[in-house]
Amino acid sequence: MHSFPLALFAAASLTLSGTALAKAPSCAKTGDAAVAGLFDQWNAALATNNPDKVADRYWPDAVLLPTVSNTPRTDRASIRAYFVDFLQKHPQGKIDTRTIKINCNTAVDMGTYTFTLQDKDGHSKQVAARYTYVYENRGGSWKILHHHSSAMPEAVTK
């Protein structure tokens, strides 16, 4: 009597683990250069001055914690709204330092960057910031799942 439930448990365990293995996600192949290229694509979208093109670089459920806004942006509409204002400064970013970590269907690009921004009179200024981009692969496409950018604290206090 005791051996039957144990055998049933063992069979169920094998079935469940076999099912879990069969449904394990396949990991998209990528490398550091491809992940770095995702920032380049985002930066190129900025150069279009089109907030829709920039917002298209983010997943619909992405979170943006932007440099020049206190408001977390947690959906496409709010991410787009942020870029409507930000793009008026004609921003262009340049990576200063970066570390890339790659996992199954996710990649993190983190470091420091400098933005060149223009004021209404066309004068340029440089803004140094720290960043983190978390990219996720869904259905063969890599987009931003999380983006955090903050001004360098030492630059803010000076």
C-alpha positions in Angstrom: 0.0 0.0 0.0 2.8 2.4 0.8 4.7 1.6 -2.4 1.9 2.6 -4.7 1.6 6.3 -3.6 5.4 6.6 -3.6 5.6 5.2 -7.2 2.7 7.5 -8.2 4.6 10.5 -6.6 7.8 9.5 -8.5 5.9 9.2 -11.8 4.2 12.6 -11.3 7.5 14.2 -10.4 9.1 12.9 -13.6 6.2 14.0 -15.6 6.2 17.5 -14.1 10.0 17.9 -14.5 9.8 16.6 -18.1 7.0 19.2 -18.8 9.0 22.0 -17.2 12.0 21.1 -19.3 10.0 20.9 -22.5 8.6 24.4 -21.8 11.9 26.0 -20.8 12.5 29.2 -22.9 15.1 29.2 -25.6 17.7 31.8 -25.0 18.3 34.3 -27.8 22.0 34.5 -28.8 23.6 37.9 -28.4 26.9 39.5 -27.4 28.4 42.6 -26.0 28.6 44.4 -29.4 24.9 43.6 -30.2 23.8 44.9 -26.8 25.9 48.1 -27.2 24.2 48.5 -30.6 20.8 48.7 -28.9 22.0 52.0 -27.2 23.1 53.2 -30.7 19.6 52.4 -32.1 18.0 54.3 -29.2 20.3 57.3 -29.7 19.5 57.3 -33.4 15.8 57.3 -32.5 16.5 60.4 -30.4 18.1 62.1 -33.5 14.9 61.8 -35.4 13.2 64.1 -32.8 10.2 61.8 -33.1 8.9 60.7 -29.7 7.0 57.8 -31.2 10.3 56.4 -32.7 11.9 56.7 -29.3 9.0 55.2 -27.4 9.0 52.3 -29.9 12.4 51.2 -28.5 10.6 50.4 -25.2 8.3 47.4 -24.4 4.7 48.5 -23.6 5.2 47.5 -19.9 8.6 49.2 -19.6 9.6 51.5 -16.8 11.6 54.7 -17.5 13.1 56.5 -14.5 14.3 59.6 -16.5 17.1 62.0 -15.8 15.1 65.2 -15.9 11.7 64.2 -14.4 10.6 63.1 -11.0 7.8 61.0 -12.4 8.4 57.3 -13.1 7.0 56.4 -16.6 5.4 53.0 -16.6 3.6 52.8 -19.9 4.0 53.8 -23.5 1.9 57.0 -23.2 3.9 58.4 -20.3 7.3 57.3 -21.9 6.3 59.1 -25.1 5.1 62.2 -23.2 8.5 62.4 -21.5 10.3 62.4 -24.9 8.0 65.0 -26.4 9.6 67.5 -23.9 13.1 66.0 -23.8 13.5 66.0 -27.6 13.0 69.7 -27.7 16.6 69.8 -26.4 17.9 67.8 -29.4 19.7 65.3 -27.1 22.6 63.1 -28.2 24.2 60.7 -25.9 27.8 59.4 -25.8 28.8 56.4 -23.7 31.7 57.2 -21.4 32.0 53.9 -19.5 30.0 50.7 -19.8 29.6 47.3 -18.3 27.4 44.7 -20.1 25.9 41.6 -18.5 24.0 39.1 -20.6 21.6 36.4 -19.4 18.9 34.3 -21.0 16.8 36.7 -23.0 17.9 39.7 -20.9 20.9 42.0 -21.1 21.9 44.9 -18.9 24.0 47.8 -20.2 25.1 50.1 -17.3 27.6 52.8 -16.9 28.0 56.5 -17.5 27.1 58.7 -20.5 27.2 62.4 -21.5 24.4 64.1 -23.2 24.8 67.1 -25.4 21.7 69.3 -25.1 20.7 72.5 -26.9 18.8 75.3 -25.3 16.2 77.4 -27.2 19.0 79.7 -28.4 21.0 76.8 -29.9 23.7 76.9 -27.2 25.0 73.4 -26.3 25.7 72.1 -22.8 27.0 68.8 -21.6 25.2 66.8 -18.9 27.0 63.8 -17.4 24.7 61.0 -16.0 24.7 57.4 -14.9 22.5 54.9 -16.7 21.1 51.4 -16.6 19.3 49.8 -19.5 17.7 46.4 -19.1 16.8 44.9 -22.4 14.5 41.9 -22.9 14.2 39.7 -25.9 10.6 38.8 -26.8 9.8 36.9 -29.9 13.2 37.7 -31.4 13.1 41.5 -30.7 15.3 43.3 -28.2 13.7 46.3 -26.5 14.1 48.3 -23.3 12.3 46.8 -20.3 13.8 49.2 -17.8 15.8 52.5 -18.2 17.2 54.5 -15.3 19.2 57.6 -15.8 20.3 60.1 -13.2 22.6 63.1 -13.2 26.0 62.6 -11.7 25.7 63.6 -8.0 29.0 65.4 -7.9 28.0 67.4 -10.9 24.7 68.4 -9.3 26.3 69.5 -6.0 29.0 71.7 -7.6 
